[in-house]
Amino acid sequence: MDKNLPIKFSWGLFCRRSIIDRDTGELSAIDITPALKVQQIQTVRIDSNNSKILINLGKMNVVAFFERVDGSSNKISESLNIEFSQSGFEPKSVKVEVIVESENTSAFINLGFEELTLIVPYTQQSSNHFFEVVYKIQEYQLGKLLLPVNVDFKILEETQNE
């Protein structure tokens, strides 16, 4: 751990819904999701070239808990770079301010996705994929979360009408 950083990543989770009470700072996480198993039923033409399939996984939240490293009571405000990626794709990133108020020892970052979509290559068998969230200050990685997604395909072949 870099001693110059004022906060540390303690834990994080994926869930379907999360609420952080503004008065108490307490978290309510609903339907915590350590992994997903998706059964995808797909109709394909025998002669078609379906290289990628989009799978809507629905609403998903990512919650991270950060703690103050030192015992000071100063307000901490750090620019946090959050990188999102899924297997086989380049990460996308956003910047968020993580603020630990002077009277608190910790803070939550709560990010919501209305429709989390997994892009997978067409295959006739089960395949494993993942979503990854990496938390950084500048280039220093504080922590990361991984959501494994197993996709089980059920292929319905459609014959070609000539």
C-alpha distance (Angstrom), angle and dihedral (degrees) to the residues before:
residue distance angle dihedral
M1 . . .
D2 3.79 . .
K3 3.82 106.4 .
N4 3.83 91.4 -148.9
L5 3.81 94.3 65.5
P6 3.81 113.8 94.8
I7 3.84 95.6 -153.5
K8 3.78 138.6 40.2
F9 3.80 133.0 -156.0
S10 3.82 107.7 -114.2
W11 3.80 104.3 174.4
G12 3.77 144.7 -31.7
L13 3.78 141.0 -168.0
F14 3.78 145.9 -168.8
C15 3.80 116.4 -126.3
R16 3.80 139.8 159.8
R17 3.81 94.1 -117.2
S18 3.80 135.9 6.6
I19 3.77 134.5 -178.3
I20 3.78 126.8 -170.2
D21 3.80 112.3 -158.8
R22 3.80 107.4 -130.4
D23 3.80 93.5 -151.5
T24 3.80 100.6 46.8
G25 3.82 100.8 21.2
E26 3.80 89.8 -132.1
L27 3.80 121.4 146.8
S28 3.80 126.9 -132.6
A29 3.81 110.7 -166.8
I30 3.79 117.2 -172.5
D31 3.82 123.1 -160.2
I32 3.81 98.3 1.1
T33 3.81 107.0 -148.4
P34 3.83 117.4 -152.6
A35 3.84 91.5 168.7
L36 3.81 141.0 -10.4
K37 3.79 131.7 -132.9
V38 3.79 112.1 -163.6
Q39 3.77 125.7 -169.4
Q40 3.78 107.9 -154.9
I41 3.79 118.4 -165.6
Q42 3.78 109.9 -162.4
T43 3.80 131.2 179.8
V44 3.79 111.7 -150.6
R45 3.76 136.0 175.4
I46 3.77 111.2 -116.9
D47 3.79 91.5 -126.5
S48 3.81 96.5 40.8
N49 3.79 125.3 110.7
N50 3.80 104.5 -136.4
S51 3.79 100.4 175.0
K52 3.83 99.0 165.9
I53 3.78 134.7 24.0
L54 3.83 125.6 -162.5
I55 3.80 115.4 -140.5
N56 3.80 118.5 -168.4
L57 3.82 108.5 -144.9
G58 3.80 93.8 -175.6
K59 3.77 129.5 -130.6
M60 3.81 116.2 -11.1
N61 3.80 133.9 174.5
V62 3.78 128.3 -157.3
V63 3.81 115.8 -153.5
A64 3.81 125.1 -172.0
F65 3.81 128.4 -173.9
F66 3.81 119.7 -148.7
E67 3.80 126.5 -171.8
R68 3.76 133.9 -158.3
V69 3.84 111.2 -105.1
D70 3.79 99.8 -155.3
G71 3.77 128.8 46.2
S72 3.80 94.9 -116.3
S73 3.77 123.2 125.4
N74 3.81 95.3 -141.1
K75 3.79 119.9 125.4
I76 3.82 110.7 -104.0
S77 3.79 121.7 -150.3
E78 3.80 117.0 174.6
S79 3.78 131.5 171.6
L80 3.78 106.6 -122.8
N81 3.80 122.1 -160.7
I82 3.80 111.3 -150.0
E83 3.81 117.7 -165.3
F84 3.80 120.8 -162.1
S85 3.78 121.5 -165.2
Q86 3.75 141.8 158.9
S87 3.77 127.9 -154.3
G88 3.79 111.6 -71.9
F89 3.84 97.8 13.5
E90 3.79 136.7 92.8
P91 3.83 114.5 -103.8
K92 3.80 122.9 -103.7
S93 3.78 118.9 -147.9
V94 3.80 140.4 -155.7
K95 3.79 132.0 -173.9
V96 3.79 120.1 -128.5
E97 3.80 131.3 174.9
V98 3.78 113.9 -123.9
I99 3.80 109.4 -156.9
V100 3.80 125.9 -168.8
E101 3.79 107.0 -170.8
S102 3.81 118.2 -136.9
E103 3.82 92.4 -107.6
N104 3.85 93.5 49.6
T105 3.79 134.2 72.4
S106 3.81 96.7 -157.1
A107 3.80 147.4 22.9
F108 3.80 138.8 -156.2
I109 3.79 127.6 -135.8
N110 3.81 111.0 -155.0
L111 3.81 119.1 -171.4
G112 3.79 123.3 179.7
F113 3.78 131.6 -157.4
E114 3.80 115.3 -162.2
E115 3.80 92.3 -160.7
L116 3.77 118.2 14.3
T117 3.81 105.9 -162.1
L118 3.78 124.9 -164.1
I119 3.82 117.3 -155.7
V120 3.79 111.4 -154.8
P121 3.78 133.5 174.0
Y122 3.79 115.4 -108.7
T123 3.78 110.2 -98.1
Q124 3.77 135.8 155.9
Q125 3.77 94.6 -133.3
S126 3.78 141.6 53.6
S127 3.78 115.9 -70.0
N128 3.79 134.5 -173.1
H129 3.80 123.3 -132.9
F130 3.79 136.3 162.6
F131 3.77 146.6 -154.4
E132 3.79 115.4 -140.2
V133 3.80 129.1 -165.3
V134 3.82 117.8 -167.5
Y135 3.81 122.8 -168.7
K136 3.82 117.3 -153.3
I137 3.78 140.5 171.9
Q138 3.79 104.1 -151.4
E139 3.83 101.2 -40.8
Y140 3.81 96.6 -31.3
Q141 3.81 112.4 107.6
L142 3.80 112.4 -135.1
G143 3.79 96.3 -178.9
K144 3.78 146.7 -47.2
L145 3.78 142.3 -137.5
L146 3.78 127.4 -146.6
L147 3.80 126.7 -160.3
P148 3.81 111.0 -167.8
V149 3.81 115.3 -151.2
N150 3.80 121.5 -165.5
V151 3.82 113.6 -162.8
D152 3.80 118.2 -160.5
F153 3.80 112.1 -167.7
K154 3.78 125.0 -149.0
I155 3.79 106.4 -166.8
L156 3.79 120.2 -154.4
E157 3.79 107.3 -166.9
E158 3.77 117.7 -144.5
T159 3.81 115.4 -156.2
Q160 3.77 119.0 -129.6
N161 3.82 115.3 -108.3
E162 3.79 111.1 -142.2
